Amino acid sequence: DRYQRRVHGGRGLAFYVFIGAYVAVVGILGDLVESLFKRASSVKDSGAFFPAHGGVLDRIDGLLLILPAVSFVVALVGPATAAAAG
C-alpha cells in the first residue's frame, strides 16, 4: 500500500483502466479528425516523407488529440507525486 501511494500517487487500477480506454477512444477520434481535414482539402497524402503511408501526419494523427486530452485529465486530477502519498 505504501508503494502504491508513493509510486502512483494513490491512484488505483480503475484510474489507469480509464486512461487506457480514454486514450484508445481519443486516438481513434484523432485519426478520424485528421482524415476529415485531408478529405476536406482533397489531399490524399499529407507528405512524402513516408511514401505509401500517407505522410508523417498519418503516423502521428492520434497523438494530435491524445496529448492535449490526457494533459487535461492529468491537470484535472492532479499529477501523481510523492506529496500525494502524504
PDB file with SEQRES, HELIX, SHEET and CRYST1 records, atoms N, CA, C and O in Angstrom:
SEQRES   1 A   86  ASP ARG TYR GLN ARG ARG VAL HIS GLY GLY ARG GLY LEU          
SEQRES   2 A   86  ALA PHE TYR VAL PHE ILE GLY ALA TYR VAL ALA VAL VAL          
SEQRES   3 A   86  GLY ILE LEU GLY ASP LEU VAL GLU SER LEU PHE LYS ARG          
SEQRES   4 A   86  ALA SER SER VAL LYS ASP SER GLY ALA PHE PHE PRO ALA          
SEQRES   5 A   86  HIS GLY GLY VAL LEU ASP ARG ILE ASP GLY LEU LEU LEU          
SEQRES   6 A   86  ILE LEU PRO ALA VAL SER PHE VAL VAL ALA LEU VAL GLY          
SEQRES   7 A   86  PRO ALA THR ALA ALA ALA ALA GLY                              
HELIX    1 AA1 ARG A    2  HIS A    8  1                                   7    
HELIX    2 AA2 LEU A   13  ALA A   40  1                                  28    
HELIX    3 AA3 VAL A   56  VAL A   77  1                                  22    
HELIX    4 AA4 ALA A   82  ALA A   85  5                                   4    
CRYST1    1.000    1.000    1.000  90.00  90.00  90.00 P 1           1          
ATOM      1  N   ASP A   1       0.824  -1.201   0.000  1.00  0.00           N  
ATOM      2  CA  ASP A   1       0.000   0.000   0.000  1.00  0.00           C  
ATOM      3  C   ASP A   1       0.867   1.263   0.000  1.00  0.00           C  
ATOM      4  O   ASP A   1       0.530   2.249  -0.655  1.00  0.00           O  
ATOM      5  N   ARG A   2       1.983   1.230   0.736  1.00  0.00           N  
ATOM      6  CA  ARG A   2       2.875   2.398   0.719  1.00  0.00           C  
ATOM      7  C   ARG A   2       3.477   2.589  -0.660  1.00  0.00           C  
ATOM      8  O   ARG A   2       3.616   3.716  -1.135  1.00  0.00           O  
ATOM      9  N   TYR A   3       3.839   1.465  -1.315  1.00  0.00           N  
ATOM     10  CA  TYR A   3       4.382   1.541  -2.678  1.00  0.00           C  
ATOM     11  C   TYR A   3       3.355   2.152  -3.630  1.00  0.00           C  
ATOM     12  O   TYR A   3       3.690   3.011  -4.447  1.00  0.00           O  
ATOM     13  N   GLN A   4       2.107   1.706  -3.520  1.00  0.00           N  
ATOM     14  CA  GLN A   4       1.024   2.216  -4.361  1.00  0.00           C  
ATOM     15  C   GLN A   4       0.908   3.727  -4.222  1.00  0.00           C  
ATOM     16  O   GLN A   4       0.817   4.440  -5.221  1.00  0.00           O  
ATOM     17  N   ARG A   5       0.911   4.212  -2.995  1.00  0.00           N  
ATOM     18  CA  ARG A   5       0.770   5.660  -2.775  1.00  0.00           C  
ATOM     19  C   ARG A   5       2.008   6.411  -3.218  1.00  0.00           C  
ATOM     20  O   ARG A   5       1.904   7.500  -3.783  1.00  0.00           O  
ATOM     21  N   ARG A   6       3.191   5.838  -2.968  1.00  0.00           N  
ATOM     22  CA  ARG A   6       4.421   6.546  -3.315  1.00  0.00           C  
ATOM     23  C   ARG A   6       4.626   6.628  -4.818  1.00  0.00           C  
ATOM     24  O   ARG A   6       4.969   7.691  -5.336  1.00  0.00           O  
ATOM     25  N   VAL A   7       4.424   5.532  -5.522  1.00  0.00           N  
ATOM     26  CA  VAL A   7       4.710   5.489  -6.951  1.00  0.00           C  
ATOM     27  C   VAL A   7       3.554   6.023  -7.785  1.00  0.00           C  
ATOM     28  O   VAL A   7       3.770   6.755  -8.751  1.00  0.00           O  
ATOM     29  N   HIS A   8       2.340   5.665  -7.420  1.00  0.00           N  
ATOM     30  CA  HIS A   8       1.181   6.028  -8.234  1.00  0.00           C  
ATOM     31  C   HIS A   8       0.391   7.201  -7.673  1.00  0.00           C  
ATOM     32  O   HIS A   8      -0.663   7.534  -8.215  1.00  0.00           O  
ATOM     33  N   GLY A   9       0.859   7.831  -6.617  1.00  0.00           N  
ATOM     34  CA  GLY A   9       0.158   8.971  -6.055  1.00  0.00           C  
ATOM     35  C   GLY A   9      -1.206   8.602  -5.500  1.00  0.00           C  
ATOM     36  O   GLY A   9      -2.098   9.448  -5.431  1.00  0.00           O  
ATOM     37  N   GLY A  10      -1.377   7.354  -5.104  1.00  0.00           N  
ATOM     38  CA  GLY A  10      -2.646   6.924  -4.549  1.00  0.00           C  
ATOM     39  C   GLY A  10      -3.686   6.539  -5.593  1.00  0.00           C  
ATOM     40  O   GLY A  10      -4.818   6.204  -5.243  1.00  0.00           O  
ATOM     41  N   ARG A  11      -3.323   6.582  -6.847  1.00  0.00           N  
ATOM     42  CA  ARG A  11      -4.264   6.217  -7.906  1.00  0.00           C  
ATOM     43  C   ARG A  11      -4.369   4.700  -7.998  1.00  0.00           C  
ATOM     44  O   ARG A  11      -3.369   3.988  -7.909  1.00  0.00           O  
ATOM     45  N   GLY A  12      -5.578   4.223  -8.175  1.00  0.00           N  
ATOM     46  CA  GLY A  12      -5.793   2.796  -8.262  1.00  0.00           C  
ATOM     47  C   GLY A  12      -5.857   2.306  -9.698  1.00  0.00           C  
ATOM     48  O   GLY A  12      -5.666   3.062 -10.650  1.00  0.00           O  
ATOM     49  N   LEU A  13      -6.129   1.026  -9.819  1.00  0.00           N  
ATOM     50  CA  LEU A  13      -6.215   0.385 -11.126  1.00  0.00           C  
ATOM     51  C   LEU A  13      -7.312   1.003 -11.984  1.00  0.00           C  
ATOM     52  O   LEU A  13      -7.150   1.122 -13.198  1.00  0.00           O  
ATOM     53  N   ALA A  14      -8.421   1.397 -11.374  1.00  0.00           N  
ATOM     54  CA  ALA A  14      -9.542   1.969 -12.128  1.00  0.00           C  
ATOM     55  C   ALA A  14      -9.115   3.225 -12.898  1.00  0.00           C  
ATOM     56  O   ALA A  14      -9.563   3.447 -14.022  1.00  0.00           O  
ATOM     57  N   PHE A  15      -8.250   4.043 -12.293  1.00  0.00           N  
ATOM     58  CA  PHE A  15      -7.783   5.250 -12.967  1.00  0.00           C  
ATOM     59  C   PHE A  15      -7.003   4.900 -14.234  1.00  0.00           C  
ATOM     60  O   PHE A  15      -7.189   5.521 -15.281  1.00  0.00           O  
ATOM     61  N   TYR A  16      -6.129   3.900 -14.127  1.00  0.00           N  
ATOM     62  CA  TYR A  16      -5.307   3.536 -15.276  1.00  0.00           C  
ATOM     63  C   TYR A  16      -6.113   2.826 -16.350  1.00  0.00           C  
ATOM     64  O   TYR A  16      -5.811   2.964 -17.536  1.00  0.00           O  
ATOM     65  N   VAL A  17      -7.129   2.072 -15.961  1.00  0.00           N  
ATOM     66  CA  VAL A  17      -8.032   1.468 -16.947  1.00  0.00           C  
ATOM     67  C   VAL A  17      -8.795   2.564 -17.669  1.00  0.00           C  
ATOM     68  O   VAL A  17      -8.971   2.506 -18.886  1.00  0.00           O  
ATOM     69  N   PHE A  18      -9.253   3.577 -16.913  1.00  0.00           N  
ATOM     70  CA  PHE A  18      -9.947   4.712 -17.530  1.00  0.00           C  
ATOM     71  C   PHE A  18      -9.035   5.437 -18.514  1.00  0.00           C  
ATOM     72  O   PHE A  18      -9.454   5.735 -19.632  1.00  0.00           O  
ATOM     73  N   ILE A  19      -7.801   5.725 -18.120  1.00  0.00           N  
ATOM     74  CA  ILE A  19      -6.860   6.424 -19.006  1.00  0.00           C  
ATOM     75  C   ILE A  19      -6.599   5.594 -20.267  1.00  0.00           C  
ATOM     76  O   ILE A  19      -6.532   6.150 -21.364  1.00  0.00           O  
ATOM     77  N   GLY A  20      -6.454   4.280 -20.127  1.00  0.00           N  
ATOM     78  CA  GLY A  20      -6.230   3.419 -21.292  1.00  0.00           C  
ATOM     79  C   GLY A  20      -7.396   3.462 -22.259  1.00  0.00           C  
ATOM     80  O   GLY A  20      -7.192   3.592 -23.466  1.00  0.00           O  
ATOM     81  N   ALA A  21      -8.622   3.356 -21.749  1.00  0.00           N  
ATOM     82  CA  ALA A  21      -9.808   3.419 -22.609  1.00  0.00           C  
ATOM     83  C   ALA A  21      -9.954   4.804 -23.224  1.00  0.00           C  
ATOM     84  O   ALA A  21     -10.310   4.936 -24.395  1.00  0.00           O  
ATOM     85  N   TYR A  22      -9.679   5.828 -22.435  1.00  0.00           N  
ATOM     86  CA  TYR A  22      -9.765   7.217 -22.897  1.00  0.00           C  
ATOM     87  C   TYR A  22      -8.787   7.461 -24.042  1.00  0.00           C  
ATOM     88  O   TYR A  22      -9.147   8.067 -25.052  1.00  0.00           O  
ATOM     89  N   VAL A  23      -7.557   6.991 -23.885  1.00  0.00           N  
ATOM     90  CA  VAL A  23      -6.541   7.151 -24.928  1.00  0.00           C  
ATOM     91  C   VAL A  23      -6.951   6.398 -26.194  1.00  0.00           C  
ATOM     92  O   VAL A  23      -6.754   6.902 -27.300  1.00  0.00           O  
ATOM     93  N   ALA A  24      -7.513   5.207 -26.048  1.00  0.00           N  
ATOM     94  CA  ALA A  24      -7.949   4.435 -27.220  1.00  0.00           C  
ATOM     95  C   ALA A  24      -9.025   5.175 -27.993  1.00  0.00           C  
ATOM     96  O   ALA A  24      -8.949   5.274 -29.218  1.00  0.00           O  
ATOM     97  N   VAL A  25     -10.021   5.695 -27.300  1.00  0.00           N  
ATOM     98  CA  VAL A  25     -11.122   6.402 -27.963  1.00  0.00           C  
ATOM     99  C   VAL A  25     -10.636   7.708 -28.583  1.00  0.00           C  
ATOM    100  O   VAL A  25     -10.964   8.009 -29.730  1.00  0.00           O  
ATOM    101  N   VAL A  26      -9.859   8.480 -27.836  1.00  0.00           N  
ATOM    102  CA  VAL A  26      -9.377   9.768 -28.348  1.00  0.00           C  
ATOM    103  C   VAL A  26      -8.404   9.559 -29.503  1.00  0.00           C  
ATOM    104  O   VAL A  26      -8.370  10.377 -30.423  1.00  0.00           O  
ATOM    105  N   GLY A  27      -7.615   8.495 -29.482  1.00  0.00           N  
ATOM    106  CA  GLY A  27      -6.710   8.196 -30.595  1.00  0.00           C  
ATOM    107  C   GLY A  27      -7.469   7.915 -31.879  1.00  0.00           C  
ATOM    108  O   GLY A  27      -7.076   8.374 -32.952  1.00  0.00           O  
ATOM    109  N   ILE A  28      -8.553   7.165 -31.772  1.00  0.00           N  
ATOM    110  CA  ILE A  28      -9.394   6.900 -32.948  1.00  0.00           C  
ATOM    111  C   ILE A  28     -10.018   8.195 -33.443  1.00  0.00           C  
ATOM    112  O   ILE A  28     -10.071   8.436 -34.650  1.00  0.00           O  
ATOM    113  N   LEU A  29     -10.491   9.030 -32.527  1.00  0.00           N  
ATOM    114  CA  LEU A  29     -11.064  10.322 -32.927  1.00  0.00           C  
ATOM    115  C   LEU A  29     -10.019  11.200 -33.613  1.00  0.00           C  
ATOM    116  O   LEU A  29     -10.332  11.905 -34.572  1.00  0.00           O  
ATOM    117  N   GLY A  30      -8.777  11.159 -33.122  1.00  0.00           N  
ATOM    118  CA  GLY A  30      -7.704  11.926 -33.750  1.00  0.00           C  
ATOM    119  C   GLY A  30      -7.464  11.481 -35.180  1.00  0.00           C  
ATOM    120  O   GLY A  30      -7.257  12.308 -36.068  1.00  0.00           O  
ATOM    121  N   ASP A  31      -7.491  10.180 -35.403  1.00  0.00           N  
ATOM    122  CA  ASP A  31      -7.336   9.640 -36.752  1.00  0.00           C  
ATOM    123  C   ASP A  31      -8.490  10.092 -37.647  1.00  0.00           C  
ATOM    124  O   ASP A  31      -8.275  10.485 -38.793  1.00  0.00           O  
ATOM    125  N   LEU A  32      -9.701  10.035 -37.124  1.00  0.00           N  
ATOM    126  CA  LEU A  32     -10.860  10.439 -37.924  1.00  0.00           C  
ATOM    127  C   LEU A  32     -10.859  11.938 -38.229  1.00  0.00           C  
ATOM    128  O   LEU A  32     -11.206  12.346 -39.338  1.00  0.00           O  
ATOM    129  N   VAL A  33     -10.475  12.749 -37.262  1.00  0.00           N  
ATOM    130  CA  VAL A  33     -10.426  14.203 -37.483  1.00  0.00           C  
ATOM    131  C   VAL A  33      -9.375  14.541 -38.535  1.00  0.00           C  
ATOM    132  O   VAL A  33      -9.614  15.368 -39.415  1.00  0.00           O  
ATOM    133  N   GLU A  34      -8.210  13.899 -38.443  1.00  0.00           N  
ATOM    134  CA  GLU A  34      -7.155  14.165 -39.432  1.00  0.00           C  
ATOM    135  C   GLU A  34      -7.609  13.732 -40.821  1.00  0.00           C  
ATOM    136  O   GLU A  34      -7.330  14.423 -41.801  1.00  0.00           O  
ATOM    137  N   SER A  35      -8.301  12.602 -40.922  1.00  0.00           N  
ATOM    138  CA  SER A  35      -8.816  12.148 -42.212  1.00  0.00           C  
ATOM    139  C   SER A  35      -9.880  13.106 -42.748  1.00  0.00           C  
ATOM    140  O   SER A  35      -9.953  13.350 -43.952  1.00  0.00           O  
ATOM    141  N   LEU A  36     -10.693  13.639 -41.857  1.00  0.00           N  
ATOM    142  CA  LEU A  36     -11.706  14.623 -42.261  1.00  0.00           C  
ATOM    143  C   LEU A  36     -11.049  15.869 -42.844  1.00  0.00           C  
ATOM    144  O   LEU A  36     -11.495  16.389 -43.867  1.00  0.00           O  
ATOM    145  N   PHE A  37      -9.990  16.346 -42.195  1.00  0.00           N  
ATOM    146  CA  PHE A  37      -9.264  17.515 -42.711  1.00  0.00           C  
ATOM    147  C   PHE A  37      -8.649  17.235 -44.073  1.00  0.00           C  
ATOM    148  O   PHE A  37      -8.700  18.077 -44.970  1.00  0.00           O  
ATOM    149  N   LYS A  38      -8.062  16.034 -44.228  1.00  0.00           N  
ATOM    150  CA  LYS A  38      -7.460  15.686 -45.517  1.00  0.00           C  
ATOM    151  C   LYS A  38      -8.519  15.602 -46.613  1.00  0.00           C  
ATOM    152  O   LYS A  38      -8.291  16.076 -47.726  1.00  0.00           O  
ATOM    153  N   ARG A  39      -9.668  15.008 -46.316  1.00  0.00           N  
ATOM    154  CA  ARG A  39     -10.728  14.909 -47.323  1.00  0.00           C  
ATOM    155  C   ARG A  39     -11.298  16.266 -47.672  1.00  0.00           C  
ATOM    156  O   ARG A  39     -11.617  16.524 -48.833  1.00  0.00           O  
ATOM    157  N   ALA A  40     -11.432  17.139 -46.684  1.00  0.00           N  
ATOM    158  CA  ALA A  40     -11.967  18.479 -46.930  1.00  0.00           C  
ATOM    159  C   ALA A  40     -11.036  19.291 -47.821  1.00  0.00           C  
ATOM    160  O   ALA A  40     -11.485  20.153 -48.578  1.00  0.00           O  
ATOM    161  N   SER A  41      -9.728  19.010 -47.727  1.00  0.00           N  
ATOM    162  CA  SER A  41      -8.775  19.744 -48.556  1.00  0.00           C  
ATOM    163  C   SER A  41      -8.360  18.966 -49.800  1.00  0.00           C  
ATOM    164  O   SER A  41      -7.455  19.389 -50.520  1.00  0.00           O  
ATOM    165  N   SER A  42      -9.019  17.821 -50.062  1.00  0.00           N  
ATOM    166  CA  SER A  42      -8.750  16.984 -51.239  1.00  0.00           C  
ATOM    167  C   SER A  42      -7.290  16.559 -51.336  1.00  0.00           C  
ATOM    168  O   SER A  42      -6.700  16.595 -52.416  1.00  0.00           O  
ATOM    169  N   VAL A  43      -6.708  16.158 -50.213  1.00  0.00           N  
ATOM    170  CA  VAL A  43      -5.322  15.707 -50.167  1.00  0.00           C  
ATOM    171  C   VAL A  43      -5.317  14.226 -49.844  1.00  0.00           C  
ATOM    172  O   VAL A  43      -5.941  13.793 -48.875  1.00  0.00           O  
ATOM    173  N   LYS A  44      -4.608  13.441 -50.661  1.00  0.00           N  
ATOM    174  CA  LYS A  44      -4.544  12.005 -50.406  1.00  0.00           C  
ATOM    175  C   LYS A  44      -3.457  11.692 -49.385  1.00  0.00           C  
ATOM    176  O   LYS A  44      -3.709  10.970 -48.421  1.00  0.00           O  
ATOM    177  N   ASP A  45      -2.268  12.219 -49.581  1.00  0.00           N  
ATOM    178  CA  ASP A  45      -1.158  12.019 -48.667  1.00  0.00           C  
ATOM    179  C   ASP A  45      -0.783  13.358 -48.054  1.00  0.00           C  
ATOM    180  O   ASP A  45      -0.765  14.382 -48.737  1.00  0.00           O  
ATOM    181  N   SER A  46      -0.479  13.341 -46.747  1.00  0.00           N  
ATOM    182  CA  SER A  46      -0.136  14.595 -46.080  1.00  0.00           C  
ATOM    183  C   SER A  46       1.357  14.888 -46.139  1.00  0.00           C  
ATOM    184  O   SER A  46       1.836  15.798 -45.462  1.00  0.00           O  
ATOM    185  N   GLY A  47       2.085  14.139 -46.929  1.00  0.00           N  
ATOM    186  CA  GLY A  47       3.508  14.391 -47.089  1.00  0.00           C  
ATOM    187  C   GLY A  47       4.176  13.253 -47.835  1.00  0.00           C  
ATOM    188  O   GLY A  47       3.558  12.216 -48.081  1.00  0.00           O  
ATOM    189  N   ALA A  48       5.436  13.444 -48.193  1.00  0.00           N  
ATOM    190  CA  ALA A  48       6.168  12.438 -48.954  1.00  0.00           C  
ATOM    191  C   ALA A  48       7.300  11.811 -48.148  1.00  0.00           C  
ATOM    192  O   ALA A  48       8.089  11.039 -48.692  1.00  0.00           O  
ATOM    193  N   PHE A  49       7.390  12.132 -46.863  1.00  0.00           N  
ATOM    194  CA  PHE A  49       8.472  11.604 -46.040  1.00  0.00           C  
ATOM    195  C   PHE A  49       8.365  10.095 -45.892  1.00  0.00           C  
ATOM    196  O   PHE A  49       9.376   9.396 -45.948  1.00  0.00           O  
ATOM    197  N   PHE A  50       7.142   9.580 -45.703  1.00  0.00           N  
ATOM    198  CA  PHE A  50       6.887   8.144 -45.668  1.00  0.00           C  
ATOM    199  C   PHE A  50       6.054   7.784 -46.886  1.00  0.00           C  
ATOM    200  O   PHE A  50       4.827   7.776 -46.793  1.00  0.00           O  
ATOM    201  N   PRO A  51       6.668   7.485 -48.024  1.00  0.00           N  
ATOM    202  CA  PRO A  51       5.898   7.169 -49.220  1.00  0.00           C  
ATOM    203  C   PRO A  51       4.973   5.971 -48.981  1.00  0.00           C  
ATOM    204  O   PRO A  51       5.353   5.008 -48.315  1.00  0.00           O  
ATOM    205  N   ALA A  52       3.780   6.040 -49.520  1.00  0.00           N  
ATOM    206  CA  ALA A  52       2.756   4.991 -49.447  1.00  0.00           C  
ATOM    207  C   ALA A  52       2.190   4.789 -48.044  1.00  0.00           C  
ATOM    208  O   ALA A  52       1.438   3.843 -47.809  1.00  0.00           O  
ATOM    209  N   HIS A  53       2.543   5.667 -47.117  1.00  0.00           N  
ATOM    210  CA  HIS A  53       1.986   5.589 -45.765  1.00  0.00           C  
ATOM    211  C   HIS A  53       1.132   6.804 -45.445  1.00  0.00           C  
ATOM    212  O   HIS A  53       0.628   6.902 -44.326  1.00  0.00           O  
ATOM    213  N   GLY A  54       0.951   7.707 -46.348  1.00  0.00           N  
ATOM    214  CA  GLY A  54       0.123   8.875 -46.112  1.00  0.00           C  
ATOM    215  C   GLY A  54       0.839  10.058 -45.503  1.00  0.00           C  
ATOM    216  O   GLY A  54       0.209  11.081 -45.232  1.00  0.00           O  
ATOM    217  N   GLY A  55       2.115   9.953 -45.284  1.00  0.00           N  
ATOM    218  CA  GLY A  55       2.874  11.069 -44.748  1.00  0.00           C  
ATOM    219  C   GLY A  55       3.050  10.989 -43.237  1.00  0.00           C  
ATOM    220  O   GLY A  55       2.498  10.112 -42.572  1.00  0.00           O  
ATOM    221  N   VAL A  56       3.830  11.923 -42.718  1.00  0.00           N  
ATOM    222  CA  VAL A  56       4.136  11.966 -41.293  1.00  0.00           C  
ATOM    223  C   VAL A  56       2.871  12.212 -40.480  1.00  0.00           C  
ATOM    224  O   VAL A  56       2.699  11.626 -39.412  1.00  0.00           O  
ATOM    225  N   LEU A  57       1.998  13.058 -40.967  1.00  0.00           N  
ATOM    226  CA  LEU A  57       0.777  13.378 -40.227  1.00  0.00           C  
ATOM    227  C   LEU A  57      -0.078  12.135 -39.994  1.00  0.00           C  
ATOM    228  O   LEU A  57      -0.726  12.017 -38.954  1.00  0.00           O  
ATOM    229  N   ASP A  58      -0.086  11.219 -40.941  1.00  0.00           N  
ATOM    230  CA  ASP A  58      -0.834   9.978 -40.744  1.00  0.00           C  
ATOM    231  C   ASP A  58      -0.196   9.085 -39.685  1.00  0.00           C  
ATOM    232  O   ASP A  58      -0.886   8.261 -39.085  1.00  0.00           O  
ATOM    233  N   ARG A  59       1.080   9.229 -39.447  1.00  0.00           N  
ATOM    234  CA  ARG A  59       1.745   8.423 -38.418  1.00  0.00           C  
ATOM    235  C   ARG A  59       1.453   8.958 -37.011  1.00  0.00           C  
ATOM    236  O   ARG A  59       1.449   8.191 -36.049  1.00  0.00           O  
ATOM    237  N   ILE A  60       1.208  10.267 -36.885  1.00  0.00           N  
ATOM    238  CA  ILE A  60       1.032  10.868 -35.559  1.00  0.00           C  
ATOM    239  C   ILE A  60      -0.358  11.441 -35.345  1.00  0.00           C  
ATOM    240  O   ILE A  60      -0.570  12.155 -34.365  1.00  0.00           O  
ATOM    241  N   ASP A  61      -1.305  11.160 -36.217  1.00  0.00           N  
ATOM    242  CA  ASP A  61      -2.613  11.806 -36.126  1.00  0.00           C  
ATOM    243  C   ASP A  61      -3.343  11.508 -34.823  1.00  0.00           C  
ATOM    244  O   ASP A  61      -4.074  12.362 -34.320  1.00  0.00           O  
ATOM    245  N   GLY A  62      -3.161  10.319 -34.270  1.00  0.00           N  
ATOM    246  CA  GLY A  62      -3.794  10.011 -32.994  1.00  0.00           C  
ATOM    247  C   GLY A  62      -3.242  10.876 -31.868  1.00  0.00           C  
ATOM    248  O   GLY A  62      -3.983  11.293 -30.978  1.00  0.00           O  
ATOM    249  N   LEU A  63      -1.938  11.144 -31.909  1.00  0.00           N  
ATOM    250  CA  LEU A  63      -1.303  11.948 -30.859  1.00  0.00           C  
ATOM    251  C   LEU A  63      -1.782  13.389 -30.856  1.00  0.00           C  
ATOM    252  O   LEU A  63      -1.711  14.064 -29.829  1.00  0.00           O  
ATOM    253  N   LEU A  64      -2.269  13.868 -31.992  1.00  0.00           N  
ATOM    254  CA  LEU A  64      -2.701  15.259 -32.061  1.00  0.00           C  
ATOM    255  C   LEU A  64      -3.840  15.556 -31.088  1.00  0.00           C  
ATOM    256  O   LEU A  64      -3.952  16.680 -30.597  1.00  0.00           O  
ATOM    257  N   LEU A  65      -4.674  14.578 -30.805  1.00  0.00           N  
ATOM    258  CA  LEU A  65      -5.731  14.760 -29.819  1.00  0.00           C  
ATOM    259  C   LEU A  65      -5.395  14.092 -28.483  1.00  0.00           C  
ATOM    260  O   LEU A  65      -5.858  14.541 -27.435  1.00  0.00           O  
ATOM    261  N   ILE A  66      -4.597  13.027 -28.512  1.00  0.00           N  
ATOM    262  CA  ILE A  66      -4.287  12.317 -27.268  1.00  0.00           C  
ATOM    263  C   ILE A  66      -3.484  13.186 -26.304  1.00  0.00           C  
ATOM    264  O   ILE A  66      -3.811  13.250 -25.119  1.00  0.00           O  
ATOM    265  N   LEU A  67      -2.452  13.845 -26.784  1.00  0.00           N  
ATOM    266  CA  LEU A  67      -1.593  14.624 -25.888  1.00  0.00           C  
ATOM    267  C   LEU A  67      -2.357  15.710 -25.136  1.00  0.00           C  
ATOM    268  O   LEU A  67      -2.247  15.778 -23.912  1.00  0.00           O  
ATOM    269  N   PRO A  68      -3.132  16.566 -25.818  1.00  0.00           N  
ATOM    270  CA  PRO A  68      -3.878  17.567 -25.044  1.00  0.00           C  
ATOM    271  C   PRO A  68      -4.977  16.956 -24.179  1.00  0.00           C  
ATOM    272  O   PRO A  68      -5.251  17.467 -23.092  1.00  0.00           O  
ATOM    273  N   ALA A  69      -5.613  15.875 -24.633  1.00  0.00           N  
ATOM    274  CA  ALA A  69      -6.696  15.262 -23.868  1.00  0.00           C  
ATOM    275  C   ALA A  69      -6.178  14.640 -22.576  1.00  0.00           C  
ATOM    276  O   ALA A  69      -6.780  14.832 -21.520  1.00  0.00           O  
ATOM    277  N   VAL A  70      -5.076  13.900 -22.638  1.00  0.00           N  
ATOM    278  CA  VAL A  70      -4.506  13.295 -21.436  1.00  0.00           C  
ATOM    279  C   VAL A  70      -3.921  14.370 -20.532  1.00  0.00           C  
ATOM    280  O   VAL A  70      -4.010  14.260 -19.310  1.00  0.00           O  
ATOM    281  N   SER A  71      -3.329  15.399 -21.106  1.00  0.00           N  
ATOM    282  CA  SER A  71      -2.818  16.511 -20.298  1.00  0.00           C  
ATOM    283  C   SER A  71      -3.949  17.169 -19.516  1.00  0.00           C  
ATOM    284  O   SER A  71      -3.770  17.551 -18.359  1.00  0.00           O  
ATOM    285  N   PHE A  72      -5.104  17.299 -20.143  1.00  0.00           N  
ATOM    286  CA  PHE A  72      -6.264  17.877 -19.471  1.00  0.00           C  
ATOM    287  C   PHE A  72      -6.704  17.008 -18.298  1.00  0.00           C  
ATOM    288  O   PHE A  72      -6.972  17.524 -17.213  1.00  0.00           O  
ATOM    289  N   VAL A  73      -6.781  15.701 -18.503  1.00  0.00           N  
ATOM    290  CA  VAL A  73      -7.213  14.791 -17.431  1.00  0.00           C  
ATOM    291  C   VAL A  73      -6.206  14.814 -16.286  1.00  0.00           C  
ATOM    292  O   VAL A  73      -6.603  14.849 -15.121  1.00  0.00           O  
ATOM    293  N   VAL A  74      -4.923  14.793 -16.594  1.00  0.00           N  
ATOM    294  CA  VAL A  74      -3.907  14.817 -15.542  1.00  0.00           C  
ATOM    295  C   VAL A  74      -3.955  16.146 -14.788  1.00  0.00           C  
ATOM    296  O   VAL A  74      -3.796  16.167 -13.567  1.00  0.00           O  
ATOM    297  N   ALA A  75      -4.173  17.250 -15.498  1.00  0.00           N  
ATOM    298  CA  ALA A  75      -4.293  18.546 -14.830  1.00  0.00           C  
ATOM    299  C   ALA A  75      -5.544  18.598 -13.962  1.00  0.00           C  
ATOM    300  O   ALA A  75      -5.537  19.213 -12.896  1.00  0.00           O  
ATOM    301  N   LEU A  76      -6.612  17.958 -14.411  1.00  0.00           N  
ATOM    302  CA  LEU A  76      -7.863  17.932 -13.664  1.00  0.00           C  
ATOM    303  C   LEU A  76      -7.726  17.094 -12.398  1.00  0.00           C  
ATOM    304  O   LEU A  76      -8.180  17.503 -11.329  1.00  0.00           O  
ATOM    305  N   VAL A  77      -7.107  15.930 -12.514  1.00  0.00           N  
ATOM    306  CA  VAL A  77      -6.963  15.015 -11.383  1.00  0.00           C  
ATOM    307  C   VAL A  77      -5.784  15.412 -10.520  1.00  0.00           C  
ATOM    308  O   VAL A  77      -5.810  15.232  -9.302  1.00  0.00           O  
ATOM    309  N   GLY A  78      -4.759  15.948 -11.139  1.00  0.00           N  
ATOM    310  CA  GLY A  78      -3.538  16.304 -10.429  1.00  0.00           C  
ATOM    311  C   GLY A  78      -2.463  15.284 -10.699  1.00  0.00           C  
ATOM    312  O   GLY A  78      -2.759  14.097 -10.839  1.00  0.00           O  
ATOM    313  N   PRO A  79      -1.221  15.717 -10.776  1.00  0.00           N  
ATOM    314  CA  PRO A  79      -0.131  14.782 -11.065  1.00  0.00           C  
ATOM    315  C   PRO A  79       0.121  13.854  -9.888  1.00  0.00           C  
ATOM    316  O   PRO A  79      -0.119  14.211  -8.735  1.00  0.00           O  
ATOM    317  N   ALA A  80       0.604  12.667 -10.195  1.00  0.00           N  
ATOM    318  CA  ALA A  80       0.985  11.713  -9.156  1.00  0.00           C  
ATOM    319  C   ALA A  80       2.338  12.134  -8.618  1.00  0.00           C  
ATOM    320  O   ALA A  80       3.334  12.087  -9.340  1.00  0.00           O  
ATOM    321  N   THR A  81       2.386  12.541  -7.371  1.00  0.00           N  
ATOM    322  CA  THR A  81       3.645  12.985  -6.762  1.00  0.00           C  
ATOM    323  C   THR A  81       3.829  12.305  -5.423  1.00  0.00           C  
ATOM    324  O   THR A  81       2.901  11.709  -4.874  1.00  0.00           O  
ATOM    325  N   ALA A  82       5.031  12.402  -4.914  1.00  0.00           N  
ATOM    326  CA  ALA A  82       5.310  11.839  -3.586  1.00  0.00           C  
ATOM    327  C   ALA A  82       4.524  12.605  -2.519  1.00  0.00           C  
ATOM    328  O   ALA A  82       4.181  12.041  -1.480  1.00  0.00           O  
ATOM    329  N   ALA A  83       4.237  13.884  -2.770  1.00  0.00           N  
ATOM    330  CA  ALA A  83       3.464  14.682  -1.817  1.00  0.00           C  
ATOM    331  C   ALA A  83       2.052  14.138  -1.674  1.00  0.00           C  
ATOM    332  O   ALA A  83       1.437  14.272  -0.616  1.00  0.00           O  
ATOM    333  N   ALA A  84       1.534  13.524  -2.735  1.00  0.00           N  
ATOM    334  CA  ALA A  84       0.178  12.956  -2.678  1.00  0.00           C  
ATOM    335  C   ALA A  84       0.141  11.745  -1.764  1.00  0.00           C  
ATOM    336  O   ALA A  84      -0.924  11.365  -1.279  1.00  0.00           O  
ATOM    337  N   ALA A  85       1.292  11.138  -1.526  1.00  0.00           N  
ATOM    338  CA  ALA A  85       1.340   9.951  -0.673  1.00  0.00           C  
ATOM    339  C   ALA A  85       1.128  10.312   0.799  1.00  0.00           C  
ATOM    340  O   ALA A  85       0.786   9.459   1.618  1.00  0.00           O  
ATOM    341  N   GLY A  86       1.338  11.589   1.115  1.00  0.00           N  
ATOM    342  CA  GLY A  86       1.060  12.049   2.476  1.00  0.00           C  
ATOM    343  C   GLY A  86       2.047  11.558   3.422  1.00  0.00           C  
ATOM    344  O   GLY A  86       1.961  11.853   4.614  1.00  0.00           O  
TER     345      GLY A  86                                                      
END                                                                             
